Amino acid sequence: MKSEKNICFDCDALCCREVAVSIDTPRTKEDFDEIKWLVCHKNTNVYKDHENDWLVEFASDCEHLDKNWRCKIYEKRPFVCREHSNKDCIKNSNNYHQKIFRTIEDVDKYLEEKNYKWMQK
């Protein structure tokens, strides 16, 4: 069993290979159209996380990772990195991405499942 101290030891730094920015919870047709536009861009996803927050994810490696996915500036890394919990991160949480959108079709399927009233004709 992994201890809290070594939980990152066998990680491939998934949290250091993306930038995620919070967005408002989508509620309108226009909001979901914007999500469709976002996911049309390479290396860009939108997801709802395990805390019900909505985020835009840009796949982009941190420039301070070495070839083994270890932080080269660990002792002076930014506060946001220090604050990041390894207990509920992408690798260690079974439900980190409650819902993820990678394509327009993912968004359409979600809207159909949710049966949004404005979608009905």
RONUVO-38251 format. One record per residue (C-alpha): x, y, z; residue in three letters. Coordinates in steps of 0.02 Angstrom, whole numbers, plus 50000, padded with zeros to 5 digits. Each point is the difference from the previous one (the first is absolute). Layout:
<dokols>
XYZALA
...
</dokols>
This chain:
<dokols>
500005000050000MET
500645017249956LYS
500345012050141SER
499495018149981GLU
501845004549989LYS
500394989049848ASN
498325000549911ILE
500775009849855CYS
501484988349980PHE
499304989949853ASP
499015014249924CYS
500275006349823ASP
499625017950055ALA
498275001349925LEU
499635015350105CYS
501585008449932CYS
499534996549821ARG
498455010749990GLU
499365017150041VAL
498205000850059ALA
499015016050014VAL
498315001550087SER
498485005349901ILE
498225003950052ASP
498804985450004THR
499214999349827PRO
498135003050003ARG
499485006249829THR
500114994249821LYS
501305013649971GLU
501054993550145ASP
500034982549928PHE
500355006949827ASP
501555008250074GLU
500534983250073ILE
499814992449827LYS
501115013849931TRP
501314996950135LEU
500114981249969VAL
500255003049814CYS
501765005850044HIS
501444987650013LYS
500534995250175ASN
498485008550078THR
498654991350102ASN
498635006050116VAL
499534990250154TYR
498944999850155LYS
501074994250145ASP
499644989950156HIS
499515016150092GLU
498745005049863ASN
501135013949937ASP
500115002949812TRP
501725002549924LEU
500865002249833VAL
501534988849988GLU
501475004049888PHE
501234985749978ALA
501695008050022SER
501504993250094ASP
500805010750134CYS
501705005749939GLU
500784994750166HIS
499704981349980LEU
501504989049970ASP
500014984749885LYS
499354989250145ASN
498525011650034TRP
500785007150158ARG
499995018450047CYS
501685008449975LYS
499505014750112ILE
499104990250136TYR
500705010050146GLU
499485016649922LYS
498464994549903ARG
498495011849995PRO
498745000050141PHE
498644992549890VAL
501124984849976CYS
500354998650188ARG
498145001550037GLU
499504986349876HIS
499374984750092SER
500714983449943ASN
498564990750085LYS
498685005949876ASP
501065003549847CYS
499714993549825ILE
501024984250030LYS
499424995650176ASN
498155004149990SER
498804988149914ASN
498775013849960ASN
501075015449970TYR
499155003549835HIS
498174998350038GLN
499665004149818LYS
501245004349863ILE
499685007449828PHE
501294997049865ARG
498905002249846THR
498425008849942ILE
499164983050002GLU
500414998150186ASP
499105016450034VAL
498494995149893ASP
499864983250087LYS
500055008350171TYR
498645012249949LEU
498914985849937GLU
500254990350162GLU
499555015450104LYS
498495003349888ASN
500205018850003TYR
498325008549965LYS
500745012749879TRP
500604985449893MET
498254993449972GLN
499135005849842LYS
</dokols>
